[in-house]
């Protein structure tokens, strides 16, 4: 015992000498940028009171420049946010706020400044990029990394250090309102897009916050925040996949929790999910940030805690480091009364301070208001927003090659529908509902076509109500024109700015996936005119549109595509841009046809003796219909054609540590430049547990000129073929695997077999 005390005494002397060596006698060690971060954190924490530590576990919203002292009162918090100012005003405020933290608080601890950045920074006047669902349909991770590098430049100028994105939820429950915030239905695609998204922001030393951990996006009944059913195998095979890959490849410094429960356990209050899995299994090293109000909901929503104090204690002990609601205000008193071990406070504070040091917040300047006007929403960024929009649009149908429009044939165009003169940006764009800052389809066509065609316009109906009184007006406009372009779909706007009549977005879930309101009737009345009809779906999710597939001459999908939405649609309709997007989420035949994701188990859809029924002749399973999607994952047409000429494998006999190389040659057999997404799927032919009928495991988007060929190289690490067996062991089972190469999940051009020993 005496020996141990002597050792501890000597260690204390050494640490004291070391501190002096790094920082000198007058400068605290934590302010010495040359000292190791771990020692800087140790030194700072040794100087903090319990009250100061508890404040680091909380968020405090910023206000106007003249409100700083009133709001913060000489105290530093863990994080702050501001989501209503212009980019310039916010930059000015943040610069002064961080100066205040350094000079007017006892220890000078800076704030982590947070902002939504899923489709560009949410401060007013920042570039409005396409929403996440549109980003996913580009199948171009490199382009999305360019997008977040551009958005990150804006954030850096404003003084923002932390982005509350990307969303790793999986779009399998289409009634859920937040489908537009996801990258789609496939975990591999989500991971690839998410990794690229994070890397772009990280270029500017800005950390991202993958969310919502975990399994939030398939709520019961499609109702936001409702519980998610599932087991351990589904958790690891599906929901954890994007988080695992992003943590391994990008080491983000923050992760956001979710509101929901998985398998009956509220995730925010679970040490199993927040510590054992997130930190132990996935190796996450940063700090965790509660979704807004999720800790208090342990009491008010899940009824897993009987009071605010219990909810706070449960979340902190589970591993939720920083909380956005007010329940963590109770922690100080709980420690003083012996109801909470201060070690949990210290653990969380250490994680948050480590991130602040890692991001350089103690050593760097904070934003540059003078730079804002130069870098925010400049011409280069607007052009990039247009490029992302161009690559995200998906051409689903094009009968008789009616698109692009032949202006020698069509001299007048009727542009109708509730989304025809309204750009829809989604639920985390900074604009109000009118979105005057963005280009609508009508505006885009008027600008792009000029005086080459006559454009007539009428909306015909709104996007949500049962009001049919204006349908006749739209029909008359179509009768007087050569062709109709009808823009239908959903609408959503930023939840923090009082959205009205939203039919998608956070908190706005649908019980039916039919076109909302009377949009379907508008389409049917226009069809009766006999004029060619182009349907443009501008939406935040797939809708059930079998009538549209059967009756429209062309169907073009544009998920919320940012401020250049109308310019992109006009350029595609007129042939200035060749569409290259692919579906990242399948379209259902009906609401009852959901879920309809492509990577289902064999038993969940296929029976060889089954034939689809009709109302006149009901048959088995869905007695009036078939369970397959209307349009499947990966589908997307082009104005040119591609032949898949050859496919070669580097080997057919491999082991778990190998990487398979696949060479695919494609040829542009059409008359214009085109981009094709070559997709690689895998099917495990025999497995000890159920595995999907196919799983995307590689893809690449390439530009090919007419008459030319290009060889595409795809890599498949054999470790990607692992499953969780009956004993929940992650293994690559020996046996045969089918390698599928094609243009969509239901358009496979080559099938090869490999054997794993």
Steps between C-alpha positions, in 0.01 A plus 500: 500500500784740597678419176186584299463833680863584428454420130190721479690781677786474249256495206343821633842670508575385144162624371555835671845536346365394159224761518752771575723382218218525245321811610734697721414614849242760398313335210258214571598182321163472325573824315828370359432383144824300493395273790333162435122527492452240774714704738325823404166338581633368831628841597179682407277252681712530815412870506124465437228510761215250494271776374734582212523133407123457492465804272732327251239226470235745380408710199413869523334663200666818374310822452564840352835671537367729773361205699824309559560612857136453598485148354836366615559708815871427515463123465616258232293210367578196290326606181289775351289547188338779299260427216322822412763761412662574168841349438671837547317597818562156646871525420520835676313365801703179525828689480397725786350209695821297486700807601262537792556137597876548499508828690184521710476148643723373781688236301450626145346180361367550143169370370438234239276680249244271336284533189283289277691437178334206327429700182724796565540719806169606650603862556304735273658575161722190493503283188190282471625160383277200420360304796650169613264277301604685184865469599452124530345466155812646338689179590803730495678519838782711356249767396341503845842543658552802273163631620589477869844645437318802358249511786787455744672808358184697579477351850864580573454864400195526727683337790310169512692197630239225503239379249193312626509255207511262311191285551576127496139388541384243246201578277297182538179649646383744234215646706764658725532872430878518518572278200630813324783529755634153424725374221255221418416142586839330467754496786801475267393803296422691820845424637679604180312828472532570872875443506544740208273757667707491821836520323396819321425686821803354675724667241421822686548347846126484551360192665182331385245322715363175346145439620267367625672232705351249452219339293282811502374508142255209487249602769185305567223620270740749342437735794796720588674388823290183534672181608700283262469122509793273429758269642876485547572364151298772328662762723852401399437400140289801408475791740856506633662455158524871399613608847764227514644598163495874567664464840768274357578718197445857623521496884226763552523683833126489574199272463137596564259273688145423391154552649381146443522166674645192334346168596325680785813663647524884478837547334588831667476336841679177412862438595485190279447710187676822598808347662538126443418515128589855396830519686589138570389336176528787250799672659352851512736745677308828496211632704128429472238770456136443582239564237309804614280399793583130482621482862189661642294263286635210705248634751225661290496267197644162591408514871827325576582764764272635768640855516740741329779412739467132427489561124818708519678243713393213274622672182832616645582160645399340168760711320317812375761768559326822396130568531294759315196518729515632857511174697880506546453811716412252777836319491690737727254460785485123447878474546487719811225283648686176425252373242753511214868413490701800377707257291219499241517881481878491460484236230257703289683830557829339396348384172357843418815690591710255299295582191539873562877459520511265198313759292742771612237716667736609778765609249334626181304808400126464456348580165560799276202728432696677225541167320128418512403724212776349286444129558133463597269421209745617240470410133716189530283356778175572318643325194593203718146490640377481140743217422379293796140563395580400140641164609220428747197510268369154407326430170260213572304479174553645153255345255587543134793719606266796552775660706692711440227723358522568127436873470443459129202279584366664814447873467305550822532335839254497789685504831249402766475342843546619860881469485535663159582847629633407843852383573486253789816486707420271792485502876847634583537783249510852646229649278137555591220321318500728195865414417546816292874440512472193276404441136170326426429274202296772329772759552764260378312421179426866431868584536637197315254498208480873451272585208539160333171374642185647646456405866158503664455446871233400751540308823167315486502410868705538813724225637295397802125583501188357337430822308420408136374842392809589296548172312289619207725804456807279470324264258410796277863614498604151390236489224644819357856364502689230311629312804458503878771497767328425830694553823354314797632365829551601862621806687699554816681792657720563802323380815643793697322756283134404540440281196143504373319218321813286472447155350853378575792584727577465868182445699281472188432132438248353253243227551462467123768514233259611229558847352369736772190708442337483157820486298407156368168634368680792335720253311204292386312803371805618307541154350146527359610790278704259291805722515839342580565518874837524675470442875768659718495371856659752737489324834677400817409134466370245249123491460270228371439591134401195293252709298777746418729222382232364270375833362777759497715537191801570719566506875784707644578495872680782673543469874531841663786635293601827658496851365572396139217245489305670220809559287590131520149384408480742208840396368403132519164555331666697220795263460776726630567252781486121464343351816729259686340449842406155623229408749639472850161398633242278331151617402209302646202390297271603785518591867420139585789393277747638753764431605630442149878530533706301253732312742231281653530140610400238244210389719360851521387534143567208268282195455535332162137385481363848570350714225381857555126538528263770380171640630327284241693186593647496853789263558749411775696727736405858408189370336447804276862589434862387513755589769778626273578874490371723225853624433788323671816611675776603258261574212549811290486566126721716280468680168766266370544123523773286652607149407673293766762340279721294729554403863812337644587392855850509646437157652219257574652321798562728797534516877356745753807724499501546121360779285321412177566729204228522237560660159191606304508646151208716392439671166290807424290386204290815479546847356588715800735507797367311798588396852431145608509348849649151480364305797633185666269282709571181691278204583605235750374181338488287817529640853429375850279802573273694265681748277359750248425400145765752394708772664674797343871476573667728246410762239666761284364783290683571175462734203511330160489680166299370201662202331765471766558227758629520853632240739371538854699345786300397808646363824324264738676416828389146579454609863191687372334159452497431874179411682401450862442127542266321738745562786521871408858458384609718208640260241552464127350159437665278238306427187382654174400862452338645190652825375240705311599791278239729352328834451246445782409243759247357254713558188793261544719457192764253629493225761820338619570254781783514750584242765622588847719247679 
